[in-house]
């Protein structure tokens, strides 16, 4: 599909981590001034001569078969238009084999970020590992405590001071079981409110800043970790 190639999507870092960086900026309440990163494309997905046309016609013992994914079976199959199932154009074909040639995206990376106010952050990014309950987490550590967000269970863990005191806050809403844990429905609500005249929760400048950070990350990966200054 379109997200296999940098020329079509800007790459997986752009697809996914532009959102991560936007959240980093929100919490840091400042602009990132430098980034260094290492990463690349895993040899796990080296092209195979025997690759099938797509997951629907696959007889390989493959953990990446889209139609055997339990989450996709529950949420995705019923939303696939018939045109996607029958597409020949790789940009529209939803089940292109992961071992087909042509993919050139970064599928794993470690990114270190420094902010002007002294905040530092790290992103660990890998899009091919086995699924787990903690596969997408955000952790904030400071002198007064620690906050841990697990997106997949919708809970915040708060640790205060050095006493070991722990509190768990259930942040799930009634939309949690929907796509992106309710975020898609909230996005639609925000867009509707914007059309009616409300200020958006994020601005074009916020989006531009996160994309500048993605560009710097890719430049650092391409230069084997050379630090990139954002100014």
Steps between C-alpha positions, in 0.01 A plus 500: 500500500600868491681483833766258367695771320641831613401670176136418563461570871815664631580174678379327815673752724294770332180296520535411867761702683391843383219440751745384767712811451192722517421350840863545612481868408170538684639353822835679474323830430798609293665448162743219431841641404699187412444137402721196449374163381607156387280251318421350165320218320513155656652212301201303628312623193760430232315433172417135433465347157215277618292783646127478422308777331328585826378371834174365357692261273777419748594146604822595682536455874507876558427689823426816299196371307252785521190285491616280786551798729235484777467879525456532127243221497304683768526858372641512149358247258146637499628848412705397194339624178473237224725718284785452750462121493524497120760776457806436284659841567743446788403831657142375546558129559445437869666158533832538314744240629758631747762303306420665168777726365471877507450587868754762610362641826674521837333233714700546822683789662621648827473879512643738762357851522614808695282802579602855573358489854713200600242228436643192326301222336553166330288313248533124456330411172447153355206401279563129447527351848244262651190655651490564873282683748767765550599544136427872504591678821598851600701565814577834664762513774567804718633594839152486656382171354431290196203457265455193283232482230413168338292576194372144462340475842407869524653545844734753660734387777615779734802461729548786745834598650727228634245332725390244243143628520314382191164603358328358191254718308270338245480747210281295270193661350193339348679517162807307617412181311468689170785569256818650646350456847239768436738757353340488155157589636653779708673631187169513316345689793791748502468556126125559532559748782762680287253535213255654747759758605692347791877521525675173408693316776811511277615751242667478159819620669486201736477265205778677313731478802451125538573449130821705532600258773424199279717651225785549747458144628524355151805718427669372815426137411636558150824636651539221756389696802644842428324757720265729315442856622150637451577859602 
